[in-house]
Amino acid sequence: NSPIGFEFLEKFHAVDPDQPILQAALGRYYTVQGRLEEARQQLDAAASTLQQDLGVKAALIACLREANDPDLNRQMQALPPASPDEPWLLQFQRAEHALVIKKSILQSPSCSSRASW
């Protein structure tokens, strides 16, 4: 997570742009830098090749969350059931998503009308 590391990553990616591990790593860097469209392109490419890789799925979901992308819900629903050995980033994304849903339910008119009973 340093400028030198990012520079090396970009050089390796330039040599082998179709390498999914490099695409995923570059997508994570781009997400952190706020370059969300570029991040999404790299992470989508990596996810299409590494379809079972939960780390890549977590990175894609983090990018979607940062971009406030409507595809986030579909990606969350497509996840396999949670497991204790999944990547921490995916556990974090699941928790964040649950909090957002809870907040939206609590702020809905039907929920607030029940609270006044």
Residue, then its C-alpha position, 0 to 999 in steps of 0.5 A: n500500500s505504498p506509491i512504490g508498490f502501486e508503481f510496481l503493480e502498474k508495471f506488472h499489469a502493463v506486461d500482463p493485463d489479463q492476469p486476474i490477480l493483478q486486475a483484482a489488486l489494481g482494482r483495490y488500489y483504484t478503489v482506495q484512490g477513488r478511481l471507481e470506474e477504473a476499479r470497477q473495470q478491473l474488478d469485473a474482469a477479475a471476478s469473471t475469471l475468478q468466479q469462486d474467489l471471495g476476496v475478489k467478490a469482496a473487493l468488487i462489493a467494496c468498490l460498488r459500495e464506494a460508488n453507491d452503485p445499484d448493482l450492490n444489492r444484486q452482488m450481495q444477494a448472489l454471495p454464498p452463505a457466510s462462513p467463518d473463514e471468508p476474507w475479513l473484507l467480505q465479513f465487513q461488507r456483509a455487516e455494512h450491508a446489514l446496517v444499511i438495510k436495518k437503517s432503511i427499514l427503521q426509517s420507512p414510514s410503515c416502521s415509524s407508524r408502528a412506533s407511535w402505537 
